[in-house]
């Protein structure tokens, strides 16, 4: 396979339509139709005014937001598998059976390294998965239309890993299920995008975005804290720390990817600063789990 120089890659693929005459373009491709109107709305929502024209020149619905759609389908499929083919005591709130899943993160099985990622596919009930799917689709689709699947995927997965590692350090006796780490990474990146570009956006829109994000985070985190400390559910408790770990990852890694629109990341010192900080955290968390974790290991 040929080597690819990342420095030579644009944040967006070049629009091949630039090589064709205007007479060959369809109405949607000339920023008309539903697709064009949708892209104009997305550009106003997520990008400063200086970037609107550049984005609209290159934007199209090809490729579609494939990453966030595929990851949502996978999470829903796993939930249906455990709810239907492996029935629990309750369908609305899955019982203790999910704690025995090879996908669930459990501190006593932390040597099974895939669990630090695979826990995102397992959810504790209908409300849990519907909330996560709704949030990641509402945020992920617009973000992926602007920044494409690689950037969104990197931010999402960095939040998933940061969530499980943070939980293993600060709440080591709890299990972990759900895609909240990835969802909160998107929220963190979206929040930083709103803050950094606030002056370039419509003021009322900027305020609405920030207040809306804070309201969603407060309600969801409040429910997670209730489920962790006040719920009477039997069995292992679900950690809430993944929400915080994912949000921090999104506000760092997501800040770079979502604010550096149409710029070469390898030339941006913020990119290397965030990558270095994230790498130090991952290494420290791995060492903690190997040598210092108070949680026992299952035989």
Secondary structure, DSSP 8 states (H G I E B T S, - for coil): -----GGG--SS---GGGGS-GGG--TTTTT-HHHHHHHHHHHHHHS-GGGHHHHHHH--SSS-SHHHHHHHHHHHHHHHIIIIIT--S-SSB--GGGGG-TTSB-GGGTTSTTHHHHGGG--SBHHHHHHHHHHHHHHHHHHHHHHHHHHHHHHHHHHHHHHHHHHHHHSTTSBB-SSHHHHHHHHHHHHHHHHHTGGGS-HHHHHHHHHHHHHHHHHHHHHHHHHHHT----SS-B-SHHHHHHHHHHHHHHHHHHHSTTS-GGG-HHHHHHHHHHHHHHHHHHHIIIII--S----
